[in-house]
Amino acid sequence: MTINRPDTMVLSTEDGTKVTVRLEINDKARRLILRLDERSRQAVAVAPNRRKLPDAAQFAAERVDWIADRLAELPPAISLAPGATFPLRGEPCKISLEGPGRRARLIHGDGLVLRVPGDPETTPQRVIRFLRTEAKRDLERSVVRHCKILHRQPRAISVKDTRSRWGSCTSDGRLSFSWRLIMAPPDVLEYVAAHECAHLLEMNHSPAFWAHVSRCCADWKIHRRWLREEGRALHAVGV
């Protein structure tokens, strides 16, 4: 075990594979927790207080093979650099710097091309900005459709880069979604929008809730399964 910084350590498996573990304190944790941060491709060992940090480090060290196996199973990382290809509405889309001006433009032809003229070093940020805008637009349209069916109106709609949820609904009717849904097939985005709109009527996952989802999205089980099986790959884009 090698400590790089007070909050990070490097572990080695028996075959020499190196894994990085981030040490964190969460005063709401009731026990030691070991989880994966798929974005940073690190393990995270959580302790309930600073006194327990050495225990968290030992907890991770004893499970280094499990960590290495889980990290090896992560989908390949996809950059958003010039020339890279990433999914957009379920279809491959190539990033190009060619074109006039500095505004990002989506070109439809033999294949999708996202033109983002400008400084190559800022390409990833500009691609993400474009995707967030597209996600907000698609999700707002979906929410309008579903809310018309359910006879409800949200208080607000926002897009974020959440890690644990594709969408959420607060008790006062604020809907929030992951912008990464714009990379999934459109029907998957529709399902998540329907799911959160249904929470405007039922803040639970009761049979009544799923009945509301079905009114908006009859094939919701298919799309939920897609997210469970393929959703991790969306979090590997732009890491």
C-alpha positions in Angstrom: 0.0 0.0 0.0 1.4 3.4 -1.0 0.1 6.7 0.3 0.3 9.4 -2.3 -1.6 12.1 -0.5 -3.5 12.1 2.8 -6.7 11.3 0.9 -5.4 8.8 -1.8 -3.5 5.6 -1.8 -2.3 3.1 -4.4 -2.8 -0.6 -3.9 -1.3 -3.5 -5.8 -2.8 -6.9 -6.5 -0.7 -10.1 -6.4 -0.1 -9.9 -10.2 1.1 -6.3 -9.9 -2.1 -4.4 -11.0 -2.2 -0.9 -9.5 -5.4 0.5 -8.3 -6.1 3.9 -6.8 -8.3 4.3 -3.7 -9.7 7.6 -2.6 -10.3 8.0 1.2 -13.3 10.0 2.2 -15.1 10.9 5.4 -18.9 11.0 5.5 -20.3 11.7 8.9 -23.7 10.2 7.8 -22.1 6.8 7.2 -22.8 4.3 9.9 -20.0 1.9 8.8 -17.1 1.5 6.5 -18.1 1.7 2.8 -16.3 0.7 -0.3 -17.6 1.8 -3.7 -16.5 2.7 -7.2 -16.3 6.1 -8.7 -16.8 5.2 -12.4 -16.0 8.7 -13.7 -12.5 8.9 -12.1 -12.1 5.1 -12.3 -11.1 4.9 -8.7 -12.3 3.0 -5.7 -13.6 5.1 -2.8 -13.2 4.0 0.8 -15.6 5.9 3.1 -15.2 6.3 6.9 -17.7 7.8 9.3 -15.0 10.0 10.9 -11.3 10.8 10.6 -10.4 8.3 13.4 -11.7 5.5 11.2 -9.7 6.4 8.1 -7.0 3.9 8.8 -9.7 1.2 9.1 -11.2 2.3 5.8 -7.7 2.1 4.2 -7.3 -1.4 5.6 -10.8 -2.4 4.5 -9.9 -1.5 0.9 -6.5 -3.2 1.0 -8.2 -6.4 2.0 -10.4 -6.2 -1.0 -7.9 -5.0 -3.6 -8.6 -8.0 -5.9 -12.3 -7.2 -5.9 -11.6 -3.6 -6.7 -9.3 -4.5 -9.6 -11.9 -6.9 -11.0 -14.7 -4.3 -10.8 -12.5 -1.6 -12.4 -11.6 -4.0 -15.2 -15.3 -4.4 -16.0 -15.9 -0.7 -16.6 -16.8 0.3 -20.2 -13.9 1.8 -22.1 -13.5 5.6 -21.6 -14.5 7.7 -24.6 -12.9 11.1 -25.0 -14.6 14.1 -26.5 -11.5 15.3 -28.3 -11.4 16.2 -32.0 -11.9 13.0 -34.2 -13.5 11.0 -31.4 -16.8 9.3 -31.8 -19.4 9.2 -29.1 -23.1 8.2 -28.9 -25.8 10.9 -29.6 -29.4 9.8 -29.4 -28.2 6.3 -29.7 -26.3 6.8 -32.9 -22.5 7.2 -33.4 -21.4 10.8 -33.8 -18.0 12.1 -34.8 -16.4 15.3 -33.5 -14.9 17.5 -36.2 -13.2 20.9 -36.0 -14.0 21.7 -39.6 -16.5 24.4 -40.5 -16.9 28.2 -40.3 -17.5 30.2 -37.1 -17.4 28.9 -33.6 -20.9 27.7 -33.0 -21.3 23.9 -32.7 -23.4 22.4 -35.4 -24.8 18.9 -35.9 -24.5 17.7 -39.5 -26.6 14.8 -40.8 -25.3 12.9 -43.8 -23.9 9.4 -44.2 -23.2 9.6 -40.5 -23.7 12.2 -37.7 -20.9 14.8 -37.4 -20.7 17.4 -34.7 -18.7 20.4 -35.9 -17.1 22.4 -33.2 -14.7 24.8 -34.8 -12.2 26.5 -32.5 -9.4 25.7 -30.1 -8.9 21.9 -29.9 -8.0 22.2 -26.2 -11.6 23.5 -25.4 -13.3 20.9 -27.6 -14.5 18.6 -24.8 -16.1 21.6 -22.9 -17.8 22.9 -26.0 -19.1 19.4 -26.9 -20.6 19.0 -23.4 -22.1 22.4 -23.5 -23.8 21.5 -26.8 -25.0 18.2 -25.4 -26.4 19.8 -22.3 -28.4 22.2 -24.4 -29.7 19.4 -26.6 -30.6 17.3 -23.5 -32.5 20.2 -22.0 -34.5 20.8 -25.2 -35.4 17.1 -25.7 -36.3 16.6 -22.0 -38.5 19.8 -21.9 -40.4 18.5 -24.9 -40.9 15.1 -23.4 -42.0 16.5 -20.0 -44.6 18.7 -21.8 -46.0 15.6 -23.6 -46.1 13.5 -20.5 -47.5 16.2 -18.2 -50.3 16.8 -20.7 -51.3 13.1 -20.3 -51.0 13.2 -16.5 -52.6 16.7 -16.1 -49.7 18.0 -14.0 -47.1 20.7 -14.4 -43.6 20.7 -13.0 -42.3 23.7 -11.1 -38.9 23.7 -12.9 -36.8 21.5 -15.2 -33.0 21.3 -15.0 -30.2 19.2 -16.4 -27.2 18.2 -14.3 -24.3 15.7 -14.4 -25.6 13.3 -11.7 -23.8 10.0 -11.0 -26.4 7.9 -9.1 -29.7 9.0 -10.7 -30.9 9.6 -14.3 -33.6 11.8 -13.0 -35.3 13.1 -9.8 -38.4 14.9 -8.7 -38.6 17.0 -5.5 -41.7 17.2 -3.3 -42.4 20.7 -4.7 -42.4 19.5 -8.3 -38.9 20.3 -9.5 -37.6 17.8 -12.1 -33.9 17.2 -12.7 -32.2 15.0 -15.3 -28.8 13.8 -16.3 -27.6 15.5 -19.5 -26.1 12.2 -20.4 -29.5 10.9 -21.4 -29.1 12.7 -24.7 -26.6 10.0 -25.7 -29.1 7.2 -25.1 -31.7 6.1 -27.7 -34.6 8.7 -27.7 -37.1 6.1 -26.2 -34.9 5.7 -23.2 -34.9 9.5 -22.6 -38.7 9.4 -23.0 -38.9 6.7 -20.3 -36.9 8.7 -17.8 -38.9 11.8 -18.4 -42.1 9.8 -18.0 -40.8 8.3 -14.8 -40.1 11.6 -13.2 -43.4 13.2 -14.4 -45.2 10.3 -12.8 -43.6 11.3 -9.5 -45.6 14.5 -9.7 -48.5 12.3 -8.9 -46.9 9.6 -6.8 -43.7 10.2 -4.8 -43.1 6.4 -4.5 -42.8 3.4 -6.7 -46.2 1.9 -6.0 -48.4 0.1 -8.5 -50.2 3.4 -8.9 -47.0 5.1 -9.9 -46.1 2.5 -12.5 -49.6 2.7 -13.9 -48.9 6.5 -14.5 -45.6 5.6 -16.2 -47.4 3.1 -18.4 -49.9 5.7 -19.5 -47.0 7.8 -20.9 -44.6 5.0 -21.9 -46.1 1.6 -22.5 -42.7 -0.1 -23.1 -41.0 1.4 -20.1 -39.7 -2.0 -18.9 -37.6 -2.4 -22.1 -36.1 1.1 -21.7 -35.4 0.6 -18.0 -33.6 -2.6 -18.8 -31.5 -0.7 -21.4 -30.4 1.8 -18.8 -29.5 -1.0 -16.4 -27.4 -2.8 -18.9 -26.0 0.0 -21.0 -26.2 3.1 -18.9 -22.7 2.7 -17.4 -21.3 3.3 -20.8 -22.8 6.8 -20.9 -20.9 7.7 -17.7 -17.6 6.7 -19.5 -18.0 9.4 -22.1 -15.9 12.5 -21.5 -14.0 11.1 -18.5 
